[in-house]
Amino acid sequence: MKRKTILITGTSSGVGKSTTKLFQAQGWNVIATMRTPEKESELSQLENTFVTRLDVIDEASISSAILQGINRFGKIDVLLNNAGYGSLGPLEAFDIESIKKQFETNVFGLLAVTKAIIPHFRSIHNGTLINISSMGCRVTLPLGSVYHGTKYAVEGISEALFYELETIGVKVKIVEPGAIKTNFLGDAFDIRNDESINEYQNIIQRFFTASSFMEKASTPEDVAQVIWNAATDGSNTLRYIAGSDALEFLSLYDKISDNEFFDIMKSEFGIEV
């Protein structure tokens, strides 16, 4: 049986790196892309793994990575849009350029990579597009207005493409993780605060000291397994929830009214009016 091939963005660490290892171990070809492949030493040693540069805000690098991957392995069966990061903090603490950068990476970058691969999928009348979204595409937290905005956009884009790309034989999937242990609130997040604005400091302190958000956090390997299921189950399922915390939050959100849920969140973060 001929090997299938997946192209993954953002494979230098975390979910992207774990997903690369999983698919490679399962006998797939992997096009593992990242902004600085020259710094990568582990994935480049794996068989049937091609490490190359792709920066989602650099269209030339996107086209080059896709072309190199097709030349190397013949075709691409799955695209995993994984590259991205989060911004956390009061909206007032962000300058407009930082907000634009967040959307440039999480939304416009995802759109650029997707748009670039569609002609290939159309030519083979097959393919699977998997977009990494978040629990935060349906349930929001304070301090996440910029980040959540990007994930709501990913949700809408993916659902629209679910219909659109079916006409060319392409399946669209969304994976919605909750908290992830690797890099959570670390390198994967842009944290902003303006300590001169006293009104937000209690929320900020409660947010960054609330251990409950990490108690049920998933590992990158947990999320990679959900991605594997999405890529291989052969179904037309659109959404895949990853992590017990995401399951718990989304289930609660679906069972109670908006105001009831908001009251729970306000209590968690000490928000009083």
C-alpha positions, 0 to 999 in steps of 0.5 A, spaced: 500 500 500 502 506 498 504 511 503 500 517 505 503 524 506 501 529 511 504 536 511 504 539 517 505 547 519 508 549 526 512 542 527 518 545 531 515 543 538 508 541 541 503 539 538 506 539 531 512 535 533 508 530 536 503 529 530 509 529 526 512 523 530 505 519 530 504 520 523 511 517 521 511 512 526 504 510 523 508 509 516 506 516 513 510 520 509 511 527 513 512 534 510 514 537 517 514 545 516 517 550 520 520 557 520 527 555 522 528 548 519 536 549 520 535 549 528 531 542 527 535 536 529 530 531 531 525 530 526 530 531 520 533 524 522 526 520 521 525 516 515 520 518 510 520 525 514 522 532 510 523 538 514 523 544 510 521 552 511 514 554 511 512 561 514 505 562 514 506 569 513 511 568 507 507 566 501 513 564 497 515 559 503 508 556 503 508 555 495 515 552 495 514 547 501 508 545 498 511 544 491 517 541 494 513 536 498 509 534 492 516 533 488 518 529 494 513 524 495 508 525 489 502 528 492 499 530 499 493 527 502 492 531 508 494 538 510 494 540 518 494 547 519 497 547 526 502 553 526 499 559 531 500 562 537 495 566 543 495 573 545 492 574 552 491 580 556 486 586 556 485 589 550 487 596 552 494 593 553 495 591 546 497 595 540 494 595 533 500 592 530 500 586 535 493 585 534 494 585 527 500 580 528 495 575 531 490 575 526 496 575 520 498 568 523 492 565 526 487 567 520 490 570 514 496 565 515 491 559 515 488 562 509 494 562 505 496 555 506 489 552 505 488 557 499 495 554 496 494 547 497 487 547 494 489 546 487 493 540 488 487 537 492 482 539 486 487 536 481 487 529 485 479 530 487 481 528 494 484 530 500 483 532 508 484 539 511 485 539 518 485 546 522 487 546 529 482 551 533 481 551 540 476 550 545 476 557 545 472 557 539 466 556 543 467 558 550 471 564 551 475 566 557 477 574 560 483 576 557 482 573 551 479 577 546 484 577 541 486 570 541 478 568 541 477 572 535 482 568 531 479 562 533 472 564 532 474 566 525 478 559 524 471 556 526 467 560 521 472 559 515 472 551 516 465 550 517 464 554 510 469 550 507 466 544 509 461 545 504 465 548 499 470 543 498 466 537 499 465 539 491 472 537 490 472 531 494 476 534 500 474 533 507 474 538 512 476 537 520 476 542 526 480 539 532 478 543 538 483 542 544 483 545 551 489 547 555 496 543 553 501 542 557 507 544 553 508 551 552 502 553 555 502 560 557 509 560 555 513 561 548 506 559 545 503 565 548 504 573 547 502 575 554 500 583 555 499 587 561 499 594 563 500 595 570 498 602 570 490 600 569 488 597 576 481 595 574 484 589 570 489 587 575 485 582 580 482 578 573 489 578 571 492 575 578 486 570 578 487 568 571 495 566 572 494 563 578 488 559 577 491 552 577 484 549 575 485 550 568 492 546 568 489 540 572 486 537 566 491 539 561 492 535 555 499 533 553 501 534 545 501 527 544 494 526 546 492 532 541 496 528 536 492 522 537 485 526 536 488 529 529 490 522 527 483 520 528 480 526 524 485 524 519 484 517 518 477 515 521 474 516 514 468 520 516 465 526 514 465 529 522 467 536 522 469 537 529 473 533 534 474 535 541 481 534 544 482 534 552 478 532 558 477 540 560 475 542 553 469 536 553 467 538 560 467 546 559 463 545 552 458 540 555 457 545 561 456 550 556 451 546 552 447 544 558 446 551 561 444 558 559 449 564 557 447 567 563 448 561 568 455 560 564 457 567 565 456 567 572 460 561 573 466 564 570 465 571 573 466 567 580 472 564 577 475 570 576 473 575 581 469 579 577 464 584 580 460 590 578 
